[in-house]
Amino acid sequence: MHKGNPEKEMLSSTNTAYSDVWQSCLSRIRQQTSEEEFTKWFKPIVPLDFDGTTLRLRVPNESYVSHIEKNYIPFLRPIIHQLFGLKTRLRYAIPRVDAERQPETPSFSGTNSYAAAQQNAANIKNPFIIPGIRKIVIDPQLNPNYCFDTFVEGECNRLTRSAGLAVAINPGKTPFNPLFIYGDSGLGKTHIAQAIGMEVKQRHPDMKVLYVSTNKFQAQFQNAATKGELNDFIHFYQMIDVLIIDDIQELAGKDKTQNTFFNIFNHLHLSFKQLIITSDKPPVELKDVEQRLITRFKWGLSTQLLPPDYQTKLKIIKSKAVKLGTELPEDVIAFMAQNITANVREIEGALSSLIANASFLNRKITVPLAKEILKVYVKYTRKEVTIENICKVVCDHFGLDEEKFNSKKRTREIAQARQIAMFLSKNHTKAPLTAIGSAIGGKNHATVLHACKAVTNLMETDREFRGQLEEIEKKILMK
């Protein structure tokens, strides 16, 4: 019986083992790359041997070495280390060319895994600068007005703000990577995202921070692809320390851009760089976006911005008024907070319109003026004002019994209260004068006209009376 060579059998067993491990590596690589990338750059690689510390891989030519080192080392390194061991060194073997064997090319070893992938930043094209400028100056594209100091905190946004501040303090080193912020339009997604960027620049001045909308990213990608500068485009974004992408839902259906963003995302995330992404919907509801991207969006923290509650709206209105240099009466602030159900952006627009109109018309900012002006700009809950309600408020204000108010008594106090009720009914209801007179003391339309004229004259000559009338009017409109 023939007896086999034990050493040869052991070597054969070892070769089979590392070949199986390499197949596991390929399975993981396939999950993190497109089918086209995998077929072109990884499928042709053949494992030659592994001695416990050095893994030799045969590649078709030198261009493979260059491309893999430039684009895939950040996510390839942890896979190799996890499956083959932390001390694994990677070497490439290139086939003979013109009867001379090319020297093996070393790759990463230990903590020096990025050495072969280092790029000369001065040669990378910055899509944010004018062509022809040689030196790269990365403008973060941030609005200084969007900072944490101007972001009004409330129950509707507290989690997002807290997570954002944690990210700004220690970018790339928290579990919130990526930080995915979603919510309806106008709730402050862009504000909080840029506030994180501003805070990072203050705390870490040397970090490269960049804010870019998805639409701009897409336009830059198309421009780079057309000019054959796609590698420069990708390398530029791979240089960023904190990347803020706004409105990621705009990537829907753009397969090539998604593939490029996928590679940028992988590189930054594996390099412990921070990603901040905003969207109008949570990751699971994004349509026409690759599943591998959606999976990565869910790696960190997804946090929702909700419409502001009443207390938060009060804070927002007060804060914006101070910024506009105007002090608003408390009742006007309360009126706006109670009636405007729109988002933060519309609250700001409505407030600006109110202040501008008050200035142009040279009128005092009051609840009636707010109601008059804001109905043009925002939708708010309209409460019907009736003659009955007006009479009740007038009686409450003067401490009158409603029965006496409607009686035939003509004391000065009752007569003036009726005149005020008639004046306010004419201004705030659509009832005809005859109906107003009939409901208030059984009078005719001529009496109502006289009452309105008398009240108008008193308002022009008696400041105390005018203040009293405005107070009653506020109660009617707020009731």
Salt bridges, closest charged atoms under 4 A:
GLU35 OE2 - ARG30 NH2 2.64
ASP49 OD2 - ARG56 NH1 2.74
GLU104 OE2 - ARG56 NH2 2.58
GLU153 OE2 - ARG158 NE 2.82
GLU153 OE1 - ARG161 NH1 3.95
GLU155 OE2 - ARG158 NH1 2.50
GLU199 OE2 - ARG203 NE 2.86
GLU229 OE2 - LYS125 NZ 3.84
ASP241 OD1 - LYS273 NZ 2.89
ASP280 OD1 - LYS281 NZ 2.93
GLU290 OE1 - ARG292 NE 2.51
GLU330 OE1 - LYS318 NZ 3.92
ASP331 OD2 - LYS474 NZ 3.39
GLU348 OE2 - LYS320 NZ 2.88
GLU372 OE1 - ARG363 NH1 3.46
ASP396 OD2 - LYS392 NZ 3.31
GLU473 OE2 - HIS428 NE2 2.62
